[in-house]
């Protein structure tokens, strides 16, 4: 059910022809109220797609009636004409729903540099509007995927309220956040809590802790919408706990479906001076292509881990660092140790732990290996 698990939401996903494959490519998610609170987090890339610029502006009102999403084209680097296309899309949906365009979020994903075929998009929106349903969450999830191998959905339920979400992303997975579109809905009444702060905090702890290839998209958008239909008002702490659980689930689905991945690598940085240092060290490891190639080849080359740590913007003493591969200690105080047997990296899931021994802060980053399939997917054809 995903985004339609919470009460008060309808959704749909249809094929408009934006994708040459004929697969679903237009999604519509509508909030039927009685509340319309919304917040969002966007890409930090300075090159922002037209729908990001639009939605960044309208979300300042902290209210959304609906979000329209398309795959099959990013509408990024398309100039004033591309922004006009986004504006007209919002106006069209707003007229259907008898609201102002300022209440409509717009998201796009796909190839950068080409304008959208507006005739196909408008036709798709008409179809999506006609097919809106409380059971349409999975269709909406299917309509936003690009190189993903399957749709990604999640939901959590607490007492009489719930949160649901859909997400897409398989490549360009890096803070902040990934080549991702994500819509999260809840029927909890969150009008009295700082839901923008909660969304940002949960994003930092989940979606911003996965790093597939170090590339940041032009279109990243995470939108949270509340209908308040359950009439329940959870505390800020309770809502944050459930939202983080849902977003952790979605994040795990992303990294497990990363382009070409044969390994999922969990990087734990222990005993850092502060949390930023722990995160920076984890990201340096996650973005080291030599290490990622070694993981693909199942080579327990811990020296590449230590070399990656050395490039991080963090405070540590290289002569005190311990490194563990799949819980086997392979480096002590920055030097090799004798191993009775080679560490096996045959399993899909690999654990790397780096103990800086300089403080008390920790952070966990997830990444994947760099495979020949990843190179093929990003070189054989445009994505």
C-alpha distance (Angstrom), angle and dihedral (degrees) to the residues before:
residue distance angle dihedral
X1 . . .
X2 3.84 . .
X3 3.83 111.0 .
X4 3.79 90.4 18.9
X5 3.80 94.2 51.8
X6 3.83 90.1 88.6
X7 3.79 114.0 72.3
X8 3.78 117.6 -104.6
X9 3.81 100.9 40.3
X10 3.80 134.5 107.0
X11 3.80 124.6 -173.6
X12 3.78 142.4 175.2
X13 3.78 141.8 -179.3
X14 3.80 125.8 -156.7
X15 3.80 143.3 168.4
X16 3.80 114.5 -108.6
X17 3.79 100.8 166.9
X18 3.81 96.6 -101.8
X19 3.80 86.1 119.4
X20 3.78 113.2 61.2
X21 3.81 88.2 -145.0
X22 3.78 91.2 68.0
X23 3.79 91.8 -123.8
X24 3.81 124.4 138.3
X25 3.80 111.6 -69.9
X26 3.82 109.9 159.8
X27 3.81 124.5 67.2
X28 3.78 130.5 -178.3
X29 3.81 125.1 -166.9
X30 3.81 117.7 -173.7
X31 3.80 128.9 -168.2
X32 3.81 111.7 -145.3
X33 3.80 93.7 -170.7
X34 2.95 146.6 170.6
X35 3.83 81.4 -163.0
X36 3.81 125.1 34.4
X37 3.80 103.1 -171.6
X38 3.80 114.4 152.8
X39 3.79 141.8 171.4
X40 3.79 134.9 176.2
X41 3.80 146.8 -166.1
X42 3.79 122.2 -148.4
X43 3.80 142.8 -165.8
X44 3.80 118.2 -74.1
X45 3.80 90.1 -145.4
X46 3.82 108.5 121.6
X47 3.81 88.7 -141.4
X48 3.80 99.6 73.9
X49 3.79 126.2 -175.1
X50 3.80 119.1 -120.9
X51 3.83 94.3 -107.1
X52 3.81 90.2 52.8
X53 3.81 91.1 52.8
X54 3.82 89.9 48.1
X55 3.79 97.2 46.7
X56 3.81 92.7 43.5
X57 3.78 87.1 59.8
X58 3.80 100.1 44.2
X59 3.81 94.1 44.6
X60 3.81 88.4 65.3
X61 3.80 84.7 80.3
X62 3.85 87.8 60.6
X63 3.81 90.3 -137.6
X64 3.81 131.6 100.9
X65 3.78 130.2 175.1
X66 3.80 95.2 -174.2
X67 3.78 147.4 -8.5
X68 3.80 123.3 -140.6
X69 3.79 116.9 -161.7
X70 3.77 134.6 -175.9
X71 3.77 137.1 -172.7
X72 3.79 123.2 -164.2
X73 3.81 94.1 69.9
X74 3.81 136.2 32.1
X75 3.82 98.1 -150.2
X76 3.81 86.1 -142.8
X77 3.81 124.6 142.1
X78 3.80 89.5 13.8
X79 3.81 98.8 125.3
X80 3.81 127.0 -140.8
X81 3.79 90.1 -31.3
X82 3.79 91.0 60.0
X83 3.79 91.7 50.4
X84 3.81 89.7 49.1
X85 3.81 88.0 53.7
X86 3.80 90.2 53.4
X87 3.80 91.5 47.2
X88 3.79 92.6 50.1
X89 3.82 90.0 48.0
X90 3.80 90.5 55.3
X91 3.80 91.5 45.3
X92 3.80 91.1 51.2
X93 3.80 94.3 51.0
X94 3.80 91.4 43.2
X95 3.81 91.4 55.0
X96 3.81 90.0 51.7
X97 3.80 90.7 53.1
X98 3.83 96.2 39.1
X99 3.80 94.0 -120.4
X100 3.79 136.3 109.0
X101 3.80 122.3 -84.1
X102 3.81 87.7 -117.1
X103 3.83 86.6 73.7
X104 3.82 94.8 57.5
X105 3.79 124.4 87.4
X106 3.81 118.8 -156.8
X107 3.82 127.0 -157.6
X108 3.80 131.0 178.2
X109 3.80 135.4 -178.8
X110 3.78 135.6 -179.0
X111 3.78 138.2 67.5
X112 3.82 115.6 6.1
X113 3.80 121.5 -128.2
X114 3.80 104.5 33.9
X115 3.79 128.0 98.2
X116 3.78 117.7 -123.4
X117 3.79 121.6 -104.0
X118 3.79 95.2 -112.0
X119 3.79 94.3 -167.7
X120 3.79 90.0 59.8
X121 3.80 93.0 41.5
X122 3.82 93.9 51.7
X123 3.79 90.2 46.8
X124 3.79 88.5 51.5
X125 3.80 91.9 49.6
X126 3.80 90.2 52.8
X127 3.79 90.0 51.5
X128 3.80 92.6 45.0
X129 3.81 91.4 50.8
X130 3.80 91.1 51.5
X131 3.81 91.1 50.5
X132 3.81 98.9 46.9
X133 3.79 108.8 139.6
X134 3.81 141.7 161.1
X135 3.81 84.5 -119.7
X136 3.81 96.1 51.0
X137 3.80 99.9 96.2
X138 3.80 96.7 101.9
X139 3.81 92.3 48.6
X140 3.81 89.2 51.8
X141 3.81 90.0 51.4
X142 3.81 90.7 50.9
X143 3.81 91.8 50.7
X144 3.81 95.9 59.9
X145 3.82 101.4 49.8
X146 3.81 122.6 107.3
X147 3.82 117.0 169.2
X148 3.80 90.9 -2.1
X149 3.80 113.5 121.1
X150 3.82 92.3 -140.3
X151 3.78 143.0 -0.7
X152 3.80 117.9 -80.9
X153 3.80 121.2 -142.2
X154 3.79 137.5 159.4
X155 3.77 141.0 174.5
X156 3.80 138.2 -176.6
X157 3.78 127.5 -165.1
X158 3.80 127.5 -156.1
X159 3.79 121.5 -178.0
X160 3.81 104.2 -52.4
X161 3.81 98.6 -20.4
X162 3.78 133.0 70.3
X163 3.79 146.4 -173.4
X164 3.81 125.9 -141.7
X165 3.78 133.8 -175.7
X166 3.78 147.2 -177.5
X167 3.78 125.9 -162.0
X168 3.78 141.2 175.2
X169 3.78 131.6 -160.4
X170 3.79 138.2 117.7
X171 3.80 105.8 155.8
X172 3.82 134.5 32.9
X173 3.80 86.5 40.1
X174 3.77 104.8 167.4
X175 3.76 138.6 111.8
X176 2.78 126.5 -44.9
X177 3.10 88.0 51.5
X178 3.80 123.4 -65.1
X179 3.76 134.5 -93.0
X180 3.71 82.0 -66.3
X181 3.71 142.1 144.0
X182 3.77 114.0 -167.8
X183 3.78 131.2 175.8
X184 3.79 119.9 -172.4
X185 3.79 123.7 -172.1
X186 3.79 132.9 -170.1
X187 3.78 136.0 -179.7
X188 3.80 90.7 -153.1
X189 3.79 115.4 111.0
X190 3.81 102.2 -117.4
X191 3.79 96.8 164.3
X192 3.80 92.2 113.9
X193 3.81 97.8 50.2
X194 3.81 131.1 70.0
X195 3.81 95.0 -103.8
X196 3.82 92.3 170.1
X197 3.80 89.9 59.9
X198 3.80 91.7 45.2
X199 3.81 92.1 50.2
X200 3.82 91.9 48.7
X201 3.80 92.3 48.4
X202 3.80 93.0 48.4
X203 3.81 91.0 46.3
X204 3.80 90.7 52.5
X205 3.81 90.9 52.0
X206 3.81 97.3 44.6
X207 3.80 122.3 15.0
X208 3.79 91.8 31.1
X209 3.80 90.7 53.4
X210 3.80 95.6 64.5
X211 3.79 118.8 83.0
X212 3.78 118.8 174.6
X213 3.79 104.7 164.2
X214 3.81 108.2 -6.8
X215 3.81 92.6 -110.1
X216 3.81 122.5 128.1
X217 3.80 120.2 -151.5
X218 3.80 129.3 -131.9
X219 3.81 92.4 -133.8
X220 3.81 108.3 46.4
X221 3.78 110.9 145.6
X222 3.80 133.7 164.7
X223 3.80 115.5 -174.5
X224 3.80 127.3 -171.9
X225 3.82 118.9 -162.8
X226 3.80 128.0 -176.5
X227 3.80 125.8 -160.1
X228 3.81 95.6 -179.1
X229 3.81 86.3 -147.4
X230 3.81 94.1 138.6
X231 3.83 89.2 59.0
X232 3.82 87.2 -139.6
X233 3.81 119.5 134.1
X234 3.82 109.3 -159.1
X235 3.77 120.5 -166.5
X236 3.78 117.2 -100.5
X237 3.82 89.8 -109.0
X238 3.80 93.5 50.4
X239 3.80 93.6 47.2
X240 3.80 91.9 47.1
X241 3.81 91.3 51.2
X242 3.80 93.0 53.2
X243 3.81 93.6 41.9
X244 3.80 91.5 51.2
X245 3.81 90.1 50.4
X246 3.80 91.0 53.0
X247 3.80 94.3 44.9
X248 3.81 91.4 47.9
X249 3.80 88.2 55.2
X250 3.80 91.6 50.5
X251 3.82 91.4 46.2
X252 3.80 91.7 52.5
X253 3.79 90.1 50.8
X254 3.81 89.8 53.2
X255 3.79 97.1 51.3
X256 3.80 92.1 43.4
X257 3.80 89.3 56.1
X258 3.82 97.1 42.7
X259 3.78 114.6 143.9
X260 3.79 112.0 -80.9
X261 3.80 94.0 -11.3
X262 3.80 118.7 160.6
X263 3.82 94.0 165.0
X264 3.79 133.5 43.8
X265 3.80 109.6 -152.9
X266 3.79 123.2 -157.8
X267 3.81 111.5 -159.3
X268 3.79 116.5 -164.8
X269 3.79 118.7 -172.6
X270 3.80 111.5 -162.6
X271 3.80 134.6 -163.8
X272 3.79 98.4 5.9
X273 3.80 123.1 166.5
X274 3.81 90.8 -111.0
X275 3.80 139.2 -11.8
X276 3.81 94.3 -95.2
X277 3.79 90.5 56.0
X278 3.80 90.6 49.6
X279 3.80 91.5 50.4
X280 3.82 93.1 45.5
X281 3.80 92.3 52.0
X282 3.80 91.1 47.7
X283 3.79 92.2 50.5
X284 3.80 92.3 47.7
X285 3.78 89.1 56.2
X286 3.81 93.0 44.0
X287 3.82 92.0 53.1
X288 3.80 97.5 47.4
X289 3.79 105.9 112.8
X290 3.81 93.8 -166.3
X291 3.78 90.3 57.1
X292 3.80 92.9 44.3
X293 3.81 89.8 52.4
X294 3.80 89.5 49.8
X295 3.80 89.8 53.2
X296 3.81 90.1 50.8
X297 3.79 88.6 52.6
X298 3.83 91.0 44.8
X299 3.81 89.7 -121.5
X300 3.85 111.9 152.2
X301 3.80 92.3 -144.3
X302 3.80 100.1 162.2
X303 3.80 91.4 172.8
X304 3.78 88.8 73.9
X305 3.80 89.0 55.0
X306 3.79 92.1 53.5
X307 3.80 91.4 45.2
X308 3.81 89.6 53.2
X309 3.80 91.3 49.4
X310 3.79 88.6 54.8
X311 3.81 92.0 62.0
X312 3.81 94.2 55.5
X313 3.78 124.3 109.5
X314 3.79 93.0 -120.7
X315 3.78 141.0 107.7
X316 3.81 117.9 -109.1
X317 3.79 144.3 125.3
X318 3.81 109.6 -111.2
X319 3.81 90.1 -152.9
X320 3.80 92.0 61.8
X321 3.81 101.7 48.6
X322 3.80 121.0 117.9
X323 3.82 121.6 -161.9
X324 3.81 128.2 -160.2
X325 3.79 127.9 -168.4
X326 3.80 114.6 -163.9
X327 3.81 87.0 -16.4
X328 3.81 92.4 -55.9
X329 3.80 113.0 122.2
X330 3.80 107.3 -124.7
X331 3.81 100.9 163.7
X332 3.80 129.9 35.5
X333 3.79 123.1 -170.6
X334 3.79 91.0 -13.3
X335 3.81 95.4 -53.1
X336 3.79 138.6 95.3
X337 3.78 121.3 -93.5
X338 3.78 129.5 -156.6
X339 3.80 112.2 -95.6
X340 3.77 122.6 -158.0
X341 3.81 89.8 -148.3
X342 3.80 139.6 6.1
X343 3.80 116.2 -88.4
X344 3.81 110.6 -110.5
X345 3.79 118.4 -131.1
X346 3.80 95.8 175.9
X347 3.80 96.0 116.7
X348 3.80 122.1 86.8
X349 3.80 91.5 -122.7
X350 3.81 116.6 66.5
X351 3.80 127.4 -174.9
X352 3.81 124.3 -151.0
X353 3.80 119.9 -176.7
X354 3.78 123.9 -174.8
X355 3.80 117.8 -171.4
X356 3.81 110.6 -161.4
X357 3.83 92.9 -178.4
X358 3.79 93.7 -153.1
X359 3.82 103.5 102.6
X360 3.79 145.0 -11.8
X361 3.81 105.5 -90.9
X362 3.80 125.9 108.9
X363 3.81 137.9 -172.2
X364 3.78 135.2 -177.7
X365 3.81 123.8 -146.4
X366 3.80 125.3 -176.5
X367 3.79 124.1 -149.1
X368 3.80 139.6 149.3
X369 3.78 139.7 -131.5
X370 3.80 125.7 -84.1
X371 3.78 106.6 -115.8
X372 3.78 136.7 -178.5
X373 3.82 87.2 -112.1
X374 3.82 90.7 59.4
X375 3.81 90.3 53.5
X376 3.80 90.1 48.2
X377 3.81 94.2 49.3
X378 3.80 91.7 51.4
X379 3.79 98.6 41.7
X380 3.80 108.9 32.7
X381 3.79 94.6 63.4
X382 3.80 141.9 -0.4
X383 3.81 118.0 -82.7
